[in-house]
Amino acid sequence: MHPPIPKLVFFLIVTIAVSVAQQQRKTENSLAGARPTNTAPSPAGAPSEETVNGFLRQTFGYDPSVSWKIYAIKPAIASDLWEVDVVLANQQGQQNTTFYVTADQQHALVGDLIPFGVKPFAATNERLQKGINGISRGPANAPVTIVEFSDLQCPHCKQAQPTIDKLLSEEPNARFVFQQFPLPSHNWAAKAASYADCIGRSNHDAFWKFINSTYNAQSDITESNADEKLTSLADSVGAKGSEIAACAAQPETKNRVDASVALGKKVEVTGTPTLFVNGRRIANVNGTPYEILKSIVDFQAKQEK
């Protein structure tokens, strides 16, 4: 997840009224106005970009340092709601934010939509099991599958890694799958995901070393030197860097990373790191006490017996 922006989140929480119409997608905005991109027409009845921009401008217009980018306006998984995905930014950093517009087009809701029912996580778990294409470790028939959607440029993913490693060391019967989810706001994350995917397909041991090495080298990698640094890291973990670089540039590799991102979006991943424990989503990994994470894994394991 991105660094918190308390002032922005506060105003989204307390602002509930919004009128809406129809929409395009992916416009980069500032308080001075919007710069539209070429996007497909929105479904009938969806909130319009113009109205969402107006809502955000009225909400944050008091602070000229605030900017935003609309990434999606689409039907929510719950009927009669429209999902609006926005990246908000100011001097403190940036943050992925989602809010929902009601069918009467008069109100907006802030918060997570969570699954409901006797087995609320089963549908998500099924989608994950059918779609995961990442590198895994642990027994294939494990009672618990932990799926992480991660971005190698994300400092919060680096921060979460020791916790996840500890969890896996204490849960030897769990299966762990690493899914690539490079965020569009990170300028070398997609390239790193491609390198990792290529390494993982050729050498699983080198893959896990590469993940940790890339996290540790985040501050040294830039958009301009990413190929050089990532190739060097590949060499350092026992992969042939030149071959990995060539593989990373192949359309097939990009397709695999894109498929992982698409799967994440399908199961409502909006930021990184996000964990799923047998389909149960844990978005705030770093904010969840370790004892709670372990209890969730233990509980899910018992449910499968």
Backbone hydrogen bonds, N-H to C=O, Kabsch-Sander energy under -0.5 kcal/mol:
donor,donor_aa,acceptor,acceptor_aa,energy
8,L,5,I,-0.7
9,V,5,I,-2.3
10,F,6,P,-2.7
11,F,7,K,-1.7
12,L,8,L,-1.8
13,I,9,V,-2.3
14,V,10,F,-2.3
15,T,11,F,-1.2
16,I,14,V,-0.7
18,V,106,Q,-1.1
20,V,105,Q,-0.9
27,T,70,I,-0.6
28,E,35,R,-1.5
29,N,68,W,-2.6
30,S,33,G,-2.7
33,G,30,S,-1.5
35,R,28,E,-3.2
39,T,37,T,-0.7
42,S,23,Q,-1.5
46,A,43,P,-1.9
52,V,48,S,-2.5
53,N,49,E,-3.1
54,G,50,E,-2.0
55,F,51,T,-2.7
56,L,52,V,-2.7
57,R,53,N,-2.7
58,Q,54,G,-2.5
59,T,55,F,-2.1
60,F,56,L,-2.8
61,G,57,R,-1.4
63,D,60,F,-2.0
66,V,63,D,-1.8
67,S,89,A,-2.3
68,W,29,N,-1.2
69,K,87,V,-1.8
70,I,27,T,-2.4
71,Y,69,K,-0.6
71,Y,85,D,-2.9
72,A,85,D,-1.5
74,K,83,E,-2.5
76,A,81,L,-2.3
81,L,78,A,-1.0
82,W,101,V,-2.3
83,E,74,K,-3.5
84,V,99,F,-2.8
85,D,72,A,-2.8
86,V,84,V,-0.5
86,V,97,T,-3.1
87,V,69,K,-2.6
88,L,86,V,-0.6
88,L,95,Q,-2.6
89,A,67,S,-2.4
90,N,93,G,-2.4
93,G,90,N,-1.4
95,Q,88,L,-2.5
97,T,86,V,-3.3
99,F,84,V,-2.0
100,Y,109,L,-3.0
101,V,82,W,-2.6
102,T,107,H,-2.3
103,A,80,D,-1.2
105,Q,102,T,-1.9
108,A,16,I,-2.9
109,L,100,Y,-3.2
111,G,98,T,-0.7
114,I,112,D,-0.6
122,A,119,K,-1.2
125,N,121,F,-2.4
126,E,122,A,-2.3
127,R,123,A,-2.1
128,L,124,T,-2.5
129,Q,125,N,-2.6
130,K,126,E,-1.8
131,G,127,R,-1.5
132,I,128,L,-2.6
135,I,178,F,-0.7
137,R,176,F,-2.1
142,A,139,P,-1.4
144,V,173,N,-0.6
146,I,144,V,-0.5
146,I,175,R,-3.6
147,V,145,T,-0.6
147,V,276,F,-2.5
148,E,177,V,-2.9
149,F,274,T,-2.7
150,S,148,E,-0.6
150,S,179,Q,-2.4
154,C,151,D,-1.6
157,C,154,C,-0.6
158,K,154,C,-1.6
159,Q,155,P,-2.1
160,A,156,H,-1.6
161,Q,157,C,-1.1
161,Q,158,K,-0.5
164,I,160,A,-2.3
165,D,161,Q,-2.9
166,K,162,P,-2.3
167,L,163,T,-2.3
168,L,164,I,-2.4
169,S,165,D,-2.1
170,E,166,K,-1.5
171,E,167,L,-0.6
171,E,168,L,-0.5
174,A,171,E,-2.0
175,R,144,V,-2.9
176,F,137,R,-3.0
177,V,146,I,-2.7
178,F,135,I,-2.6
179,Q,148,E,-3.6
179,Q,177,V,-0.7
181,F,150,S,-2.9
186,H,183,L,-1.9
192,A,188,W,-2.1
193,A,189,A,-2.3
194,S,190,A,-1.8
195,Y,191,K,-2.2
196,A,192,A,-2.7
197,D,193,A,-2.4
198,C,194,S,-2.1
199,I,195,Y,-2.4
200,G,196,A,-2.8
201,R,197,D,-1.7
202,S,198,C,-0.8
202,S,199,I,-0.9
203,N,199,I,-2.8
207,F,203,N,-1.8
208,W,204,H,-1.6
209,K,205,D,-1.5
210,F,206,A,-2.5
211,I,207,F,-2.4
212,N,208,W,-1.8
213,S,209,K,-2.6
214,T,210,F,-2.7
215,Y,211,I,-2.2
216,N,212,N,-2.3
217,A,213,S,-1.2
218,Q,215,Y,-1.3
220,D,217,A,-1.8
221,I,217,A,-0.9
221,I,218,Q,-0.9
226,A,222,T,-0.9
229,K,225,N,-2.7
230,L,226,A,-3.1
231,T,227,D,-2.3
232,S,228,E,-2.0
233,L,229,K,-2.4
234,A,230,L,-2.3
235,D,231,T,-2.1
236,S,232,S,-2.1
237,V,233,L,-1.2
237,V,234,A,-0.6
238,G,235,D,-1.4
239,A,234,A,-2.3
241,G,239,A,-1.0
243,E,240,K,-0.6
244,I,240,K,-2.3
245,A,241,G,-2.6
246,A,242,S,-1.8
247,C,243,E,-2.3
248,A,244,I,-2.7
249,A,245,A,-1.0
250,Q,247,C,-1.7
253,T,250,Q,-0.6
254,K,250,Q,-1.7
255,N,251,P,-2.5
256,R,252,E,-1.7
257,V,253,T,-2.3
258,D,254,K,-2.9
259,A,255,N,-2.2
260,S,256,R,-1.8
261,V,257,V,-2.3
262,A,258,D,-2.6
263,L,259,A,-2.1
264,G,260,S,-2.2
265,K,261,V,-2.5
266,K,262,A,-2.0
267,V,263,L,-1.5
268,E,265,K,-1.6
269,V,264,G,-3.0
274,T,149,F,-1.8
275,L,282,I,-2.4
276,F,147,V,-2.0
277,V,280,R,-2.3
278,N,145,T,-2.6
278,N,276,F,-0.7
280,R,277,V,-1.8
281,R,279,G,-0.6
282,I,275,L,-3.2
285,V,273,P,-0.7
285,V,283,A,-1.3
288,T,285,V,-1.3
292,I,289,P,-0.7
293,L,289,P,-1.9
294,K,290,Y,-2.7
295,S,291,E,-2.0
296,I,292,I,-2.3
297,V,293,L,-2.0
298,D,294,K,-2.7
299,F,295,S,-2.7
300,Q,296,I,-2.6
301,A,297,V,-2.1
302,K,298,D,-1.9
303,Q,299,F,-1.8
304,E,300,Q,-1.0
304,E,301,A,-0.6
305,K,302,K,-1.1
